[in-house]
Amino acid sequence: MQLIGHVDIRLENKGRLPNPATYKNKANYRLPFSEEWLTVNGGTSKENSHSWSILTQRYAYDFIIVNENGLSYKNEGKDLNDYFCFGKEILCPADGIIVEIQNTIKDYKRVGDNSIDWKTKDFRGNYLIIQHAKDEFSFIAHLKQKSIKVKVGDSVTKSQALGLCGNSGHSTEPHIHFHLQSKKNFWTAASLPIRFAKISRKQNAITMIKEHSYIEKNELVKNV
């Protein structure tokens, strides 16, 4: 479905795909969580991209929580509750309207071995799609089963609690996937670069406080 969607994306954008040099966000975005999380995957370059060749997810991010030793879990990491981000509140990144929800996919309980649930009904797991502006939608995936607190048609505000981090869909461990897209349809929407407002970015023990900034893979990030 994503590969077929590439045809629509290239035709609609006439070969000129959105990128940080040409695209300016229409809404003002915050990170979709309240604590410090690690950007384990994603960025604005081909080298750091979540999935550069997948046009729907080119500027997507995956986030987890790690401890001071860089581990994302306690004990042996064999239980979902061992993972620091599992069950953490996920927040609305900007004011908008809920346009699509999936909330019934089971969380994959087999963790610690890098496997994924190949039998899941949807690789996205439980997710939300929020419209923030014309041709600008956010997509948040892998939420905990039945944790989503809002419904389609609801107006939501920046930093409002939406649901909980889970391990649904194709997920090797609890985390959230977040990206912006150019329209509601996940399969045919172009991925959009995201500048976050008022954030802390930390890498190699160096912290930067930014009013507006892109973020990159391997950075510890939080709202300020």
N, C-alpha and C positions, 0 to 999 in steps of 0.2 A: 504493500500500500504506500509506504514512504517513497519507494523508488518510482512508482507510477506518479506520485504527487510531484516529483521533481520536474516532470514535463510542464505541469501547470505553473509551478513556481518560476521556471525559466521564461515561460511565455509571458506571464503577468509582469515580470520584472524586466522583460526585454533583454535578458542576459546580464543586466546590471544589478547584482544582488546587493541587499543592504549591507553596509560595513561601517565601522566606526568613523571613517572619514566622511561619509556621505549621509549617515542617518543620525538624526537627533530625536531623542525620546520625547514623546508628547506629554507623558505623565512624569511625576517626580517619585522615583522608586526608593524604597528602603529594603534592606535585607529581610527575608521572611522568617526571622527568628530573633529572639531577644538576647541570647548569650553569644559567646565566641564559638564559631564553628570553623572547621577547616574546609577550604575549597579543594576538594580532593581531585576534582576533574573540571576542566573548563577554562576558557580565556578568550581573548580577542584575536589571537594569532593561530595560524595553522598548527604550529608546534604545541600550543597549549589547548587547542580546541577540544571540546567534549567529543565531537564527531564532525570534523570538517567536511567530509564528503557527503554527509547526510544533511541536506539543506534545511530540513525542519529543525535540526538540533545543533547547528553550527556554533551558536553562541550560548548553548545551554551550560548549566553548572550542576555538579553533584556536591552535596555538603554532608559532612559528618562532624561529630564532636570527638575530640581526642584529649587524653590526659597529658601531663607534663612529659611523659615518656613517648608520646606520639601514638599511643594505643587507643583504639576506638572502643575498647571493651574492658571489663574487669573479669576476674576469674579466668576461665579458659575460653570465653567467647562462644560457648556451645549453646547458650540460651538467649533468646531475644532480649530478655531483661538484663543481660550482661552488657548490652550496648548503651553507651551514655546518651545517645540521641533518641533511642526508642521511647516513644510516648511523650516526647517534648512537644510543646505547643508550637504550631506553625501559624505565622501571622500573615495578614494581608499586606502585600508590598505597596499598594497604592489604592486610593479610592476607586470604586468601580461597581460593576454589576455581575453577579454570578450567572454564567450562561451555560455551563455544562458541569455535571458531577458524575463521578462513579464512586460508590461507597461500600460495595459488598464483596470485593475481592479478598480472599483469605490472606493473612500474613504468612509468608513462608517461614516455617519454624526450624528448618535445617540450616543452621548457620555455622560458620567457622571452617568451612571446607571450600569456599568459593563457588559452590554450586548455586544454580538458580532453579526456580520452579517452572520447568518446561511445560507443565500441564495447566498452568494458569490460563484463565479465560482471556486475559488481556495483559500484554507485557508491560503496560503502563501502570498496572495495579490500580489503586484508588487514586483519583485525581480531581483537580478543580481547574476550570478555565474561567478566567475573570476578564471582562472587557473594561479597559481603563480609558480608552479614547478610540476615535475612529481609526480602524486598522491597527490597533495595538491591544494585544491580549496577553495575559500571563498564564502560564501553565505550571502547575505544581503536582508532582506525582510521587507514588510509592507511600501514600499515607496509610495510616493504620485503619484496619477494617472497621467500618461503622463509626468512625471518629469525627467525620465531617459534620460541623454544627450548623451549616447554612444550607439553603436550597436554591434551586434555579429561580432567578428573578429577584433575589434579595439584593439590596444595595449594601455594599460593604465599605468600610473605611480603613484607611491606612493603620496598620498595627493591630487591627481587630483579630482575635483568635478565630481560626477557621477549622482546625482539626489537629491531629497528632501525627508525628513522624512514625512511619511504620516500615514494613518490609514486604509490601505486596508487589505483585508483578515480577518482572525480571530484575531481581535485586539480590546481590550476593551478601549484603548485610544491611541493617537498618540505615537509611539515609533519605534525603529528599533530593529530587531532581527539580530544577527550576529553570524556565526560560521564557522569553518573550516571543510572540509570534504575530504575524501580520494579519491573521484573521482567525475566526473561531475554529475552522476545520483543522484539526491537528495534522492531517495527512497532506494537506496542500498549502499549508501556511509557511512562509519564509521565516526562518529564525532571525531575530533582531538583536543587535548589540544592546547591552544594558549599562547605563551609567547610574550608579547608586549615589544617594545623597547622604552626607554626613556619616561617613564610615571610618572605622579604624582598619588598616591593613598591616599585618605583621608577617615578615618573612626574614629568616636568618637573624632573629632577635632585634630586627629594626622595625619600629612601628611608625607608620605614617597616618596622620589624621587628615582626611580629605573631605572637602565640601561636596564635590562631585567627582566620581572616579569609576573607571572600570576596575574589575578585579581579575586576578589570574590564578592559575593552578598553584597549589602548595602555599597559599596565603591563609593565615588565620584572620578572620574578618568578623566584625561586629558593628552594630549601630552605635553611634555616640550622640 
